Amino acid sequence: MPTVPPASWNDCLSARPRGRSWARLCEWYQPSIEWEYPSGPSPWTEEQWALFRQQADAALEALHRELSDGWIVEDRRDGP
């Protein structure tokens, strides 16, 4: 399984059109955190979370399709 340091992986993805969609997801996610109390409840509504999850699922599925079979993509949104 290929391993790439996170910075290189991020640089590689942002250079591609799909990478820009990942960058947009990361930007979109930032306001979901209450930065003065990050472990507290999110300021997002359930509808906002549902829309974000839908877009994140689509991006993850697209990544699975784009990568060769030699790569393993782990979805850790629910923990390790």
PASEBA-1860 file (N, C-alpha, C; in nm, 3 decimals):
! residues 80
1> MPTVPPAS> 0.085/-0.117/0.000/0.000/0.000/0.000/0.090/0.123/0.000 ~ 0.071/0.217/-0.094/0.152/0.338/-0.097/0.126/0.424/0.025 ~ 0.232/0.483/0.076/0.214/0.579/0.185/0.274/0.711/0.141 ~ 0.204/0.817/0.169/0.248/0.951/0.132/0.230/1.038/0.253 ~ 0.330/1.119/0.288/0.311/1.209/0.402/0.191/1.301/0.378 ~ 0.117/1.334/0.483/-0.003/1.414/0.466/0.017/1.542/0.386 ~ 0.127/1.615/0.406/0.147/1.741/0.332/0.157/1.712/0.183 ~ 0.230/1.608/0.144/0.243/1.574/0.002/0.109/1.530/-0.053
9> WNDCLSAR> 0.035/1.452/0.022/-0.096/1.405/-0.020/-0.188/1.523/-0.044 ~ -0.186/1.620/0.049/-0.270/1.738/0.035/-0.229/1.819/-0.087 ~ -0.097/1.839/-0.107/-0.049/1.912/-0.224/-0.093/1.842/-0.352 ~ -0.083/1.712/-0.354/-0.119/1.634/-0.471/-0.268/1.650/-0.501 ~ -0.352/1.639/-0.400/-0.496/1.649/-0.421/-0.537/1.789/-0.463 ~ -0.474/1.894/-0.403/-0.519/2.028/-0.438/-0.483/2.067/-0.580 ~ -0.389/1.998/-0.640/-0.352/2.029/-0.777/-0.453/1.974/-0.877 ~ -0.537/1.885/-0.834/-0.636/1.823/-0.923/-0.773/1.883/-0.900
17> PRGRSWAR> -0.857/1.879/-1.002/-0.993/1.933/-0.983/-1.066/1.870/-0.864 ~ -1.054/1.738/-0.846/-1.120/1.672/-0.734/-1.063/1.722/-0.602 ~ -0.933/1.752/-0.601/-0.869/1.804/-0.480/-0.927/1.937/-0.437 ~ -0.964/2.018/-0.536/-1.026/2.145/-0.502/-1.160/2.123/-0.433 ~ -1.230/2.017/-0.471/-1.357/1.990/-0.402/-1.332/1.947/-0.258 ~ -1.222/1.876/-0.233/-1.185/1.840/-0.095/-1.153/1.966/-0.016 ~ -1.080/2.058/-0.080/-1.046/2.183/-0.012/-1.174/2.261/0.023 ~ -1.271/2.261/-0.067/-1.398/2.329/-0.040/-1.471/2.263/0.077
25> LCEWYQPS> -1.469/2.130/0.083/-1.531/2.059/0.195/-1.464/2.098/0.327 ~ -1.332/2.106/0.326/-1.258/2.144/0.447/-1.296/2.285/0.492 ~ -1.305/2.376/0.396/-1.344/2.512/0.426/-1.488/2.517/0.480 ~ -1.574/2.442/0.416/-1.715/2.437/0.455/-1.729/2.384/0.598 ~ -1.644/2.290/0.636/-1.653/2.224/0.766/-1.616/2.318/0.882 ~ -1.525/2.413/0.858/-1.473/2.497/0.966/-1.580/2.564/1.051 ~ -1.684/2.625/0.993/-1.784/2.689/1.078/-1.874/2.591/1.155 ~ -1.856/2.460/1.132/-1.936/2.363/1.208/-1.883/2.347/1.351
33> IEWEYPSG> -1.768/2.405/1.376/-1.704/2.394/1.507/-1.719/2.526/1.581 ~ -1.759/2.517/1.704/-1.764/2.636/1.791/-1.622/2.652/1.846 ~ -1.544/2.740/1.785/-1.400/2.748/1.814/-1.369/2.795/1.955 ~ -1.459/2.865/2.020/-1.433/2.905/2.159/-1.451/2.787/2.254 ~ -1.527/2.688/2.213/-1.548/2.567/2.293/-1.565/2.450/2.196 ~ -1.453/2.404/2.133/-1.460/2.304/2.026/-1.529/2.172/2.064 ~ -1.522/2.133/2.190/-1.585/2.005/2.227/-1.733/2.021/2.256 ~ -1.782/2.143/2.250/-1.924/2.169/2.275/-2.009/2.138/2.152
41> PSPWTEEQ> -2.136/2.168/2.160/-2.226/2.140/2.048/-2.192/2.227/1.926 ~ -2.221/2.175/1.811/-2.198/2.247/1.686/-2.305/2.353/1.666 ~ -2.269/2.466/1.606/-2.371/2.566/1.574/-2.456/2.528/1.453 ~ -2.421/2.421/1.384/-2.495/2.379/1.266/-2.627/2.312/1.303 ~ -2.725/2.330/1.215/-2.854/2.261/1.231/-2.839/2.119/1.176 ~ -2.937/2.035/1.205/-2.935/1.898/1.151/-2.938/1.901/0.998 ~ -3.010/1.996/0.942/-3.017/2.007/0.795/-2.879/2.040/0.736 ~ -2.805/2.130/0.803/-2.670/2.164/0.755/-2.579/2.041/0.763
49> WALFRQQA> -2.588/1.966/0.872/-2.507/1.845/0.885/-2.544/1.742/0.779 ~ -2.672/1.725/0.755/-2.715/1.627/0.655/-2.661/1.662/0.517 ~ -2.667/1.788/0.480/-2.616/1.830/0.350/-2.464/1.812/0.343 ~ -2.394/1.847/0.450/-2.249/1.829/0.451/-2.213/1.681/0.439 ~ -2.281/1.595/0.517/-2.253/1.451/0.511/-2.277/1.396/0.372 ~ -2.383/1.443/0.306/-2.414/1.397/0.171/-2.300/1.434/0.076 ~ -2.250/1.555/0.086/-2.140/1.598/0.001/-2.010/1.526/0.035 ~ -1.986/1.502/0.163/-1.866/1.430/0.205/-1.871/1.285/0.156
57> DAALEALH> -1.989/1.222/0.164/-2.004/1.085/0.112/-1.975/1.079/-0.037 ~ -2.027/1.178/-0.111/-2.004/1.181/-0.257/-1.856/1.200/-0.289 ~ -1.789/1.286/-0.213/-1.646/1.309/-0.236/-1.565/1.184/-0.204 ~ -1.600/1.116/-0.096/-1.529/0.994/-0.059/-1.550/0.885/-0.164 ~ -1.670/0.872/-0.213/-1.699/0.773/-0.319/-1.620/0.806/-0.446 ~ -1.611/0.933/-0.481/-1.534/0.974/-0.599/-1.386/0.942/-0.580 ~ -1.336/0.962/-0.460/-1.196/0.931/-0.432/-1.170/0.781/-0.447 ~ -1.261/0.699/-0.396/-1.250/0.554/-0.413/-1.242/0.516/-0.561
65> RELSDGWI> -1.323/0.579/-0.643/-1.323/0.549/-0.786/-1.194/0.594/-0.855 ~ -1.138/0.708/-0.811/-1.021/0.763/-0.877/-0.891/0.690/-0.844 ~ -0.881/0.638/-0.724/-0.757/0.574/-0.682/-0.748/0.432/-0.736 ~ -0.625/0.388/-0.754/-0.605/0.250/-0.800/-0.635/0.153/-0.687 ~ -0.641/0.025/-0.721/-0.673/-0.077/-0.621/-0.564/-0.090/-0.515 ~ -0.446/-0.033/-0.540/-0.337/-0.042/-0.443/-0.354/0.050/-0.324 ~ -0.454/0.135/-0.327/-0.477/0.230/-0.218/-0.591/0.182/-0.129 ~ -0.578/0.210/-0.001/-0.685/0.183/0.096/-0.731/0.318/0.149
73> VEDRRDGP> -0.858/0.345/0.137/-0.915/0.469/0.190/-0.999/0.431/0.310 ~ -0.964/0.487/0.425/-1.038/0.459/0.548/-1.127/0.577/0.582 ~ -1.252/0.550/0.604/-1.347/0.652/0.647/-1.348/0.650/0.799 ~ -1.288/0.749/0.861/-1.277/0.752/1.006/-1.368/0.857/1.070 ~ -1.475/0.892/1.002/-1.564/0.991/1.059/-1.630/0.942/1.187 ~ -1.643/0.813/1.203/-1.702/0.759/1.325/-1.598/0.705/1.421 ~ -1.472/0.747/1.403/-1.363/0.702/1.490/-1.270/0.606/1.418 ~ -1.156/0.575/1.482/-1.055/0.487/1.417/-1.101/0.345/1.397
END
